Amino acid sequence: MQKILGQLRRAINDYNMIQDGDRIAVGISGGKDSIALLTALAQYRKFSPEKFDIVPINISVGFDGVDENEVEACKKYIHDLGLELIIEKTQIKQIVFDERKESNPCSLCSKMRRGALNTVAISHNCNKLALGHHADDVIDTFLLSLIYEGRLSTFAPISYMSRSDMTLIRPFIYVLEKEVKSVTKKYNMPIIHNPCPEDKHTQREEVKELIDMIENKFGYCKDRMLSAIYNPERNNLWDKYKK
């Protein structure tokens, strides 16, 4: 956990993610990334020079098959951290899957979940929203943009959303997924398994498999790709406006 706390602290300091008086909503999907982020932020708050509040929020999409025992275990774990989980029930599943019958539902579902999360965060007087995207997600998103959109792009460590007056932060950008898996297993953090029928059948999963294949062959591609993203001043790309 100490290594993850060090990486989280470095990201917070590098990008000035947290200030005194912040009230930070943490999106809790039930997966390993978000529960590990919440745990790390709760521990970081004990020695942080900035004083801030944490508000964990779960957006219930409405799928059948959610294990209520897992939900209760997650609520108890969060309570033991000194926090209370807010669960917001929505009709996202009904709208996306039942009514609209989207052939590619992930994008719309994600947008609706993020919108619901913003709304709940605002209603609880939060000014920031923390998401559990880690270093592997940085790479995945970069390749997704390159392959499917023809863009060199990935998400930002911190971004201000003017429409909702909310600042989005991603304190896990330096943390590898294998480190998240290790810490959640070591500390027996509760996981709520995802009943979504599209889980593990997305373009993102295909890109993850591609990266794993390259990593297995060369053994260092993740480090090199992350280095290129973390240090954009090293990039040497064409610029048609330069002569």
C-alpha positions in Angstrom: 0.0 0.0 0.0 2.9 2.3 0.7 4.0 2.2 -3.0 0.5 3.1 -4.2 0.3 5.9 -1.6 3.6 7.3 -2.9 2.3 7.2 -6.5 -1.0 8.8 -5.5 0.8 11.5 -3.6 3.1 12.2 -6.6 0.1 12.5 -9.0 -1.7 14.9 -6.6 1.4 17.1 -6.3 2.4 17.0 -10.0 -1.0 18.2 -11.1 -2.1 20.1 -8.0 -5.2 17.9 -7.7 -6.3 18.7 -4.1 -6.6 22.0 -2.2 -7.6 22.9 1.3 -11.4 22.7 1.8 -12.1 20.4 -1.2 -15.1 18.1 -1.0 -14.2 15.2 -3.2 -16.8 12.7 -4.6 -15.3 9.3 -5.3 -17.0 7.2 -7.9 -17.5 3.7 -6.5 -18.3 1.2 -9.3 -17.8 -1.8 -7.0 -14.7 -2.8 -8.9 -11.1 -3.1 -7.6 -9.9 0.3 -9.0 -12.5 2.5 -7.3 -12.4 0.7 -3.9 -8.5 0.8 -3.9 -8.6 4.6 -4.8 -11.1 5.3 -2.0 -8.9 3.3 0.5 -5.7 5.2 -0.7 -7.4 8.6 -0.5 -8.8 7.8 3.0 -5.2 6.9 4.1 -3.6 9.9 2.3 -6.0 12.2 4.1 -4.5 11.3 7.4 -1.2 12.9 6.6 -2.1 15.2 3.7 -1.1 18.9 4.2 -4.5 19.8 2.6 -7.7 19.2 4.6 -10.4 17.7 2.5 -13.6 15.7 2.7 -14.4 12.4 0.9 -17.9 11.4 -0.4 -18.1 7.9 -1.9 -20.9 7.6 -4.4 -22.2 4.5 -6.3 -24.5 4.8 -9.3 -26.7 1.7 -9.5 -27.4 1.1 -13.2 -30.3 -1.3 -12.5 -29.0 -4.6 -13.7 -30.4 -7.8 -12.2 -28.0 -10.2 -10.6 -26.1 -7.8 -8.3 -25.0 -9.8 -5.2 -26.5 -8.0 -2.2 -24.1 -9.7 0.1 -21.2 -8.1 -1.9 -23.0 -4.7 -1.6 -23.4 -5.0 2.1 -19.7 -6.0 2.5 -18.7 -3.0 0.5 -20.8 -0.7 2.6 -19.4 -2.1 5.8 -15.8 -1.8 4.5 -16.4 1.9 3.6 -18.0 2.5 6.9 -14.9 1.1 8.6 -12.9 3.7 6.7 -15.0 6.3 8.5 -17.1 7.1 5.4 -20.7 6.4 4.3 -21.5 5.0 0.8 -24.2 6.9 -1.1 -26.1 4.7 -3.5 -28.1 6.3 -6.2 -30.5 4.1 -8.1 -31.1 4.9 -11.7 -32.9 3.5 -14.8 -29.9 3.6 -17.0 -30.1 -0.2 -17.8 -33.8 0.2 -18.7 -33.1 3.1 -21.0 -29.9 1.9 -22.7 -30.6 -1.9 -23.0 -34.4 -2.3 -22.8 -35.9 0.7 -24.5 -33.2 1.9 -26.9 -31.6 -1.6 -27.4 -28.3 0.0 -28.2 -26.1 -2.3 -30.3 -23.0 -0.6 -28.8 -24.3 0.4 -25.3 -21.0 1.1 -23.5 -20.5 4.7 -24.6 -24.1 5.9 -23.8 -24.1 3.9 -20.6 -20.8 5.5 -19.5 -22.1 9.0 -20.3 -25.3 8.5 -18.4 -23.5 7.1 -15.4 -21.0 10.0 -15.4 -23.9 12.5 -15.7 -25.7 10.8 -12.7 -22.5 10.8 -10.7 -22.0 14.5 -11.4 -25.5 15.3 -10.4 -25.3 13.4 -7.1 -21.9 14.9 -6.3 -23.2 18.4 -6.8 -26.2 17.6 -4.6 -23.8 16.7 -1.8 -21.8 20.0 -2.3 -18.8 18.4 -3.9 -16.5 20.5 -6.0 -14.3 17.6 -7.3 -14.9 14.1 -8.6 -12.2 11.4 -8.3 -12.2 8.4 -10.6 -10.1 5.3 -10.3 -8.5 5.2 -13.8 -5.0 3.9 -13.5 -1.8 3.8 -15.7 -3.1 0.9 -17.8 -6.2 2.8 -18.5 -4.1 5.7 -19.8 -2.5 3.4 -22.3 -5.7 1.6 -23.3 -7.4 5.0 -23.9 -4.5 6.2 -26.0 -4.6 3.1 -28.3 -8.4 3.2 -28.5 -8.2 6.8 -29.8 -5.4 5.9 -32.2 -7.0 2.8 -33.6 -10.7 3.7 -33.7 -10.6 7.5 -34.0 -7.3 8.3 -35.7 -6.3 10.6 -32.9 -3.3 10.8 -30.5 -5.2 11.4 -27.3 -5.9 10.1 -23.8 -7.7 11.4 -20.8 -6.2 14.2 -18.7 -5.0 13.8 -15.1 -7.2 16.8 -14.1 -9.9 18.6 -16.1 -12.5 21.3 -15.3 -16.1 20.7 -16.4 -17.5 24.1 -16.8 -21.1 23.0 -17.4 -21.3 21.3 -13.9 -18.6 23.5 -12.3 -16.8 20.3 -11.3 -13.1 19.4 -11.4 -12.4 15.8 -12.4 -9.2 14.2 -10.9 -7.5 10.9 -11.5 -5.0 10.3 -8.7 -4.1 6.7 -9.9 -2.5 7.7 -13.2 0.9 6.5 -12.0 -0.4 3.2 -10.5 -0.3 0.0 -12.7 -3.3 -2.3 -12.7 -1.2 -5.2 -11.4 -0.4 -3.1 -8.3 -4.1 -2.4 -7.8 -4.9 -6.1 -8.1 -2.2 -6.9 -5.6 -3.3 -4.4 -2.9 -7.0 -5.3 -3.2 -6.1 -9.0 -2.7 -3.6 -8.4 0.1 -6.0 -6.3 2.1 -9.1 -8.3 1.2 -11.0 -5.3 -0.2 -14.6 -6.1 -1.1 -15.5 -6.3 -4.8 -19.0 -6.1 -6.3 -19.0 -8.2 -9.5 -20.4 -6.5 -12.6 -23.5 -8.2 -14.0 -23.4 -6.2 -17.2 -23.8 -8.5 -20.2 -21.2 -6.4 -22.1 -18.5 -6.8 -19.4 -15.3 -8.2 -20.9 -16.7 -8.0 -24.5 -15.7 -4.4 -25.4 -13.2 -2.7 -27.6 -11.2 -1.8 -24.5 -10.9 -5.5 -23.6 -9.6 -6.2 -27.2 -7.0 -3.4 -26.8 -5.9 -4.8 -23.4 -5.3 -8.1 -25.0 -3.3 -6.5 -27.8 -1.1 -4.6 -25.2 -0.6 -7.9 -23.2 0.5 -9.6 -26.4 3.1 -6.9 -27.2 4.2 -6.8 -23.6 4.7 -10.5 -23.6 6.9 -10.2 -26.7 9.0 -7.2 -25.8 8.6 -6.9 -22.0 8.8 -3.1 -21.8 6.1 -1.6 -24.0 3.9 -0.3 -21.1 6.8 1.6 -19.6 7.8 3.1 -22.9 4.2 4.1 -23.8 3.6 5.6 -20.4 6.9 7.5 -20.7 5.8 9.0 -24.0 2.5 10.1 -22.6 3.9 11.4 -19.3 6.6 13.4 -21.1 5.0 15.0 -24.2 7.9 17.3 -24.6 9.8 14.3 -26.0 7.3 13.8 -28.8 8.4 14.5 -32.4 5.2 14.6 -34.4 4.5 16.4 -37.7 3.1 19.9 -37.5 2.1 21.3 -40.9 2.1 24.8 -39.5 5.8 24.7 -38.8 8.2 25.6 -41.7 
